[in-house]
Amino acid sequence: MSQSSRLDALVEALRQLPGIGAKSAQRMAFHLLQHDRPGALVLSRALEQAVVAVRHCARCHTFTEGEVCALCLDPRREPTQLCVVESPADQAAMERTGSYRGLYFVMQGRISPLDGRSASDLGMAALMERLREGVVQEVILATSFTAEGEATAHVLSEALRRRGLHVTRLARGVPVGSELEYVDLSTIAHALADRR
């Protein structure tokens, strides 16, 4: 393998990251090789170790190094509340708020017919199995407010209500610090409908 093909392979590998195009990937590769070779080695070791050691939690499907994650094992969490999110990144965002003390279930994405992803591809059977334990009383649907996220929330909501569970959805509204005249009409309409 020639030197340029190794560089091309590095650029291609960096392009696999979400939101990284050819120019950004090339800029990163050049920076690492020209200005931060020790950082590049640290990055490669950390990535290799994470790929080997990190897996999905057996209970909630977030990332963990153990069989069950620390949140699922935390006795201070409220076991009667279960927040359903699309990804480990969404779970991390919820945790950063510091306002939710229940447990989680991480779906493996969201329903997306264009990508060939149906409800059965998301781990819905594992969610239903967890709910059979009879501990959870409220399921909070925290999927995104995209068409796919809304479809996912709808399908989940219907299935969970048939089981007699109390199902809630994150509210939508006007962002804090915004001026009403600059907020899009759909957001204003949803904020009005979800007012409290």
C-alpha positions in Angstrom: 0.0 0.0 0.0 1.5 3.3 -1.0 1.6 6.3 1.3 -1.1 8.2 -0.6 -3.5 5.2 -0.5 -3.0 5.0 3.3 -3.8 8.7 3.5 -6.8 8.1 1.3 -7.9 5.2 3.5 -7.7 7.5 6.6 -9.8 10.2 4.9 -12.4 7.6 3.8 -12.5 6.2 7.4 -13.1 9.7 8.8 -15.9 10.3 6.2 -17.8 7.5 7.9 -18.6 9.8 10.8 -22.0 11.6 10.6 -21.8 15.1 9.2 -18.3 14.7 7.9 -17.8 15.3 4.2 -14.7 14.8 2.1 -13.2 18.2 2.8 -13.7 18.0 6.6 -12.3 14.4 6.6 -9.3 15.5 4.6 -8.7 18.5 7.0 -8.9 16.2 10.0 -6.5 13.7 8.5 -4.0 16.4 7.6 -4.2 18.0 11.0 -3.7 14.7 12.8 -0.7 13.7 10.7 0.9 17.2 10.5 0.2 18.7 13.9 -0.9 16.0 16.4 0.5 12.5 15.7 0.5 11.7 19.5 -3.2 12.7 19.6 -3.9 10.5 16.5 -2.4 7.5 18.4 -4.4 8.2 21.5 -7.6 8.5 19.3 -6.9 5.2 17.5 -6.2 3.3 20.8 -9.3 4.8 22.5 -11.4 3.8 19.5 -10.0 0.3 19.3 -10.6 -0.2 23.1 -14.1 1.1 22.9 -15.0 -1.1 20.0 -13.8 -4.1 21.9 -15.2 -3.3 25.4 -18.4 -1.3 24.9 -21.6 -3.2 24.3 -25.4 -2.7 24.8 -26.9 -2.9 28.3 -28.9 -6.1 28.7 -31.8 -4.1 30.3 -32.0 -0.7 28.6 -29.8 -1.1 25.5 -27.6 1.9 26.2 -23.8 1.6 25.9 -21.9 0.1 28.8 -18.8 -2.0 29.6 -20.7 -4.3 31.9 -23.6 -6.6 31.4 -26.0 -4.0 32.9 -25.3 -0.2 32.9 -24.8 1.9 36.0 -28.2 3.7 35.6 -30.1 0.4 35.5 -28.3 -0.7 38.7 -28.8 2.6 40.6 -31.3 1.9 43.4 -32.0 5.7 43.6 -33.7 5.7 40.2 -37.5 5.5 40.1 -38.4 2.1 38.7 -42.0 2.9 37.9 -41.1 5.4 35.2 -39.5 4.4 31.9 -38.3 6.9 29.4 -38.1 5.6 25.8 -35.4 7.3 23.7 -34.1 6.6 20.2 -30.4 6.4 21.0 -27.7 6.4 23.7 -27.0 10.1 22.7 -30.7 11.0 23.4 -30.4 9.3 26.8 -27.2 11.2 27.6 -29.1 14.5 26.7 -31.9 13.6 29.0 -29.5 12.8 31.8 -27.7 16.2 31.3 -30.9 18.0 32.2 -30.7 16.5 35.7 -34.5 16.6 35.9 -35.4 12.9 35.2 -34.9 10.3 37.9 -36.5 7.2 36.3 -35.1 4.4 34.1 -34.6 4.2 30.3 -35.2 2.0 27.4 -33.1 2.9 24.3 -34.7 1.9 21.0 -32.3 1.1 18.2 -33.3 4.1 16.1 -36.7 5.1 14.9 -39.3 3.9 12.3 -38.2 4.9 8.9 -39.9 3.3 5.9 -37.5 4.9 3.5 -34.6 3.2 5.2 -36.5 0.0 5.6 -36.8 0.2 9.4 -40.0 -1.0 10.9 -41.1 -1.2 14.6 -39.8 -4.8 14.8 -36.3 -3.5 13.9 -36.2 -1.2 16.9 -36.2 -3.7 19.8 -39.9 -3.4 20.5 -40.1 -7.0 21.5 -37.4 -6.4 24.2 -39.4 -3.3 25.4 -42.6 -5.3 25.7 -40.7 -8.1 27.5 -39.4 -5.6 30.0 -42.8 -4.1 30.6 -44.2 -7.6 31.4 -42.3 -7.4 34.7 -45.2 -5.2 35.9 -43.1 -2.6 37.7 -43.4 0.3 35.1 -46.5 2.4 35.5 -45.6 5.3 33.2 -43.8 5.2 29.9 -42.5 8.6 28.7 -42.0 8.7 24.9 -39.0 10.9 24.2 -38.5 10.4 20.5 -37.6 13.2 18.2 -40.1 15.5 16.7 -39.4 14.5 13.1 -41.8 12.6 10.9 -40.0 9.3 11.8 -39.9 10.2 15.5 -43.6 11.0 15.5 -44.4 7.8 13.7 -42.3 5.8 16.2 -44.1 7.5 19.2 -47.5 6.8 17.6 -46.8 3.1 17.1 -45.3 2.8 20.6 -48.2 4.7 22.2 -50.8 2.5 20.6 -49.0 -0.7 21.6 -48.4 0.5 25.2 -51.9 1.8 25.8 -53.3 -1.6 24.7 -51.3 -3.0 27.6 -53.0 -0.5 30.0 -50.0 1.6 30.6 -50.0 5.3 31.3 -48.2 6.8 28.2 -46.9 10.4 28.0 -45.0 12.3 25.4 -42.4 15.1 25.8 -44.1 18.4 25.3 -43.2 20.7 22.4 -43.1 24.4 22.7 -41.5 27.8 22.1 -37.8 27.7 23.0 -36.6 29.6 26.0 -35.3 33.0 25.1 -37.0 33.2 21.7 -39.2 35.9 20.4 -42.6 34.7 19.3 -42.6 36.5 16.0 -39.5 34.6 14.9 -40.7 31.1 15.9 -42.0 28.9 13.1 -45.8 28.5 13.0 -45.8 24.7 13.6 -43.9 25.2 16.9 -46.4 27.9 18.0 -49.4 25.7 17.1 -48.0 22.8 19.1 -47.1 25.0 22.0 -50.6 26.3 22.0 -52.1 22.8 21.9 -49.7 21.5 24.6 -50.2 24.6 26.9 -50.4 24.0 30.6 
